[in-house]
Amino acid sequence: MGYSRRKFVSFLGKASLGTIITPPFLVGCGNTTTPIATENDSKENLNKLKELRLEALAASDKDDLLLTKGLDYHTIVKWGDKISDQDTFGFNNDFTCFIPLNKNNPKDGLLWVNHEYVNPLFASGFNYREYKNPLQHRTLEQVNKEMYEVGGSIIRVKEENGKWKVVENDPLNRRITAQTPIQLNWDTPIKGKSTVIGTLSNCSGGITPWNTFLTCEENYDGFFGETIYDENNIATKEPSSYGWENFYDYPPEHYGWVVEINPKDGKAQKHVALGRFAHECCTLYELEDKRVVAYTGDDKVNEHLYKFISSKPGSLKEGTLYVADTKNGKWLPLDWESQPILKAKFKDQTEVLIRAREASKLLGATELNRPEDIEIDPITGNIFVTLTNNKRKKDYHGSILKIEETNGKFDALSFKATTYKAGGEENGFSCPDNLAFDLSGNLWMTSDMSGSAMNKKNGPYLPFKNNSLFVIPRFGKKAGEVIRVASAPRDAELTGPWFSPDGKTLFLSVQHPGEQTKDLNSPTSKWPFDEDNIPKSAVVAITGDLIEKMNKLNQIEDIN
């Protein structure tokens, strides 16, 4: 079977999701389909796999990317690298997503990488700590540099002799930045515009059944501020931390959307129908009739989980946005026409979508502890949602929420919500963030402890040390255990795990190493150990025997 998201989604849509989905067809990271077993997988080869032990890596505060036995890594691209004669790779890379250029060749394709935010000290040379009122000292040149560094990169990558490399000056290599014109996929202009300028705060994302990239605008208010409404519906402007609005008069309402990128030409559109809030990700499922279901969460404390169900095949515009009441297991429609309470507050559906947070609270949606990444379990069809933490409610370690849609139907309007895994010392992880499934359905997970809180004496995160990558096996003696397999450099988090179509490579971002640096002459991290000793975000390729073992774990009856 080919490496096609559409084929997998079609298969999954026709399966009975109330039962276990068994081989031969399982998905890796929601993006591929491939047979698990092949003619070359002899009993001898499987017996060799048994000899590989899945060893847990100890928590570490070392300034390096550490991997457990059986894994290796090499760097594909890092901040500042040239991707063409015109463009360089952006700052603070996050979500990664790979689409092969030819379905018969999983080792040549386009990698999309988010660039979430900037540290001005590195990106533009501006040091906030030097000034009492720093925004008064910003310059247009600095802001323009920072606007270039966010958004995303499209790069063609190939694996040659076991190493993934950027294809230099490939015509498909390009940057999408905070200065790129982007259309709104909506009939009504927003703040007088149908085309807006730029995408920013790009955190996680997804892929469509028609093989385009989705990138999600998360903490958008840090760049151009936010519009705040009081109990009388009177609006005021809240300033941003970067102060970009002092140089460009772009309204906050143009940001906070899910953005779709065509990998072949870079054309982009923002999907208003999916609502405006701090989107962490957007995970799609294609129904049998080709309508689309999109899951997305608002990564802020006491915010919500959403689901969009399209009314037309292949549409991310025509349909209804719902918000989750996890206490009662109901999807509540954010529909101005059918909800009197929304009609009383907002003037039309466009305003409901712009102010989705307020609308959700009016409907009684459940406040959650920072819903971040969302993935569909290829074995059961359940939806896994990471709830990173909520320090205000003394939830320091977060959890993974499991959503079971009624009768396994993704367009159902009722569901059951339970906790799949709780963070904390008992389970060995804290602050779950990004998720990915490999070809056997094992769950891979990254953590997101803030750099300012990690490794602090007497703090709640001290036992976990640096952020890490974990795997939760689904088969064998270690099934259900949370096992650390990688430790990040100092101050960094590991983000955007995405498996190559053949399952042999895990693409992973190492984001913001050394972000606590106050002086460039004394950085808190030096990874990836370049000659200039400046820490740099980078995308790495993780390979090794352990990856192969995990992707065939379901075939091995007795794992050591």
MOJOLIN-V211538 format. One line per field, one symbol per residue. ss: DSSP state (A for helix, B for strand, O for the rest). phi: phi as a letter, one per 40 degrees, with the letter a starting at -180 (. if undefined). burial: I if it has 9 or more other C-alpha atoms within 8 Angstrom, else O. A space follows every 50 residues. Layout:
ss=???
phi=???
burial=???
This chain:
ss=OOOOAAAAAAAAAAOOOOOOOOOOBBOOOOOOOBBOOOOOOOAAAAAAAA OOOOOOOOOOOOOOOBBOOOOBBBBBBBOOOBOOOOOBOOOOBBBBBBBB BBOOBBBBBBBBBBBOOOOAAAAOOOOAAAOOOAAAAOOAAAAAAAAAAO BBBBBBBBBBOOBBBBOOOOOOOBBBOOOOBBBBOOOOOBOOBOBBBOOO OBBBBBBOOOOOBBBBBOOOAAAAOBBBBOOOOOBBBBOOOOOAAAOOOO OAAAOOOBBBBOOOOOOBBBBAAAOOOOBOOOBBBBOOOOOBBBBBBBOO BBBOBBBBBBOOOOOOOOBBBBBBBOOOOBBBBOOOOOOAAAAAAOOOAA AAAAOAAAAAAAAOOOOBBOBBBBBBOOOOOOBBBBBOOBAAAOBOOOBB BBBBBAAAOOOOOBBBBBBBBBOBOOOOBOOBBBBBBOOOOOBBBBBOOO OOOOOOOOOOOAAAOOOBBBBBOOOOOOOOOBBBBBBOOOOOBBBBBBBO OOOOOBBBBBBOOOOOOOOAAAOOOOOOOOOOOOOOOBBBBBBOAAAAAA AOAAAOOOOO
phi=.ccbdcccccccccccccbccbdcbbbbfgbabacccbccccdccccccc ccccccccdabccacbbcdgbbaaccabdgccbacbbbcccfcbdbabbc cbccbcbaabbcbcbcabbddccbgcbdccbcbdccbcbccccccccccb habbbcbbcbfgbcbcccfccccabbbcbccbcccacbcbfgbbbbbgba fccbaabcccgbcbbbccccccbbgacbbcccgccbccccccgcccbbcb cdccbhbcbbbcccbgcbabccccgbacccaabbbccccgcbbbbabbca cgbbbbabbcbbdgbbbcibcbbcbccbgbccccbdcbbdccccbbcacd cdccbccccccccgcccbcgcbcbbccccbgcbbbcbciaccbgccbgab cbbbcdfgccccbaabbaccabchcccgaafcbcbabcccgccbabbbcc ccbcfcdgccbdccfcdabbbbcbbgccdgccbcbabcccgcbcbgcacc dcgcbbcacbbfcgcccbbccaccabccgcccgccacabbbbbhcccccc cbcccccacc
burial=OOIIIIIIIIOOIOOOIOOOIOOOIIIIIIIIIIIIOOOOIOOOOIOOOI OIOOOOIOIOIOIIOOIIOIIOOIIIIIIOOIIIOOIIIIIIIIIIIIOI OOIOOIIIIIIIIIIIIIOIIIIIOIOOOOOOOIOOOIOOOIIOIIIIII IIIIIIIIIOOOOIIIIOOIOIIIIIIIIIOIIIIIOOIOOOOIOIIIII IIIIIIIIIOOIIIIIIIOIIIIIIIIOIOOOOOOOOOIIOOIIIOOOOO OIIIIIIIIIIIIOOIOIIIIIIIIIIIIIIIIIIIIOOIIIIIIIIIII IIIIIIIIIIIIIOIIIIIIIIIIIIOOIIIIIIIIOOIOOIIOOIOOIO IIIIIIIOIIIIOOIIOIIIIIIIIIIIIIIIIIIIIIIIOOOOIIIIII IIIIIIOIOOOIIIIIIOIIOIIIIOIIIIIIIIIIIIIIIIIIIIIIIO IOIIIOOOIOIIOIIIIIIIIIIIOIOIIOOIIIIIIIIIIIIIIIIIII IOIIIIIIIIIIIIIIIOOIOOIIIIIOIIOOIIIIIIIIIIIIIIIIII IIIIOIOOIO
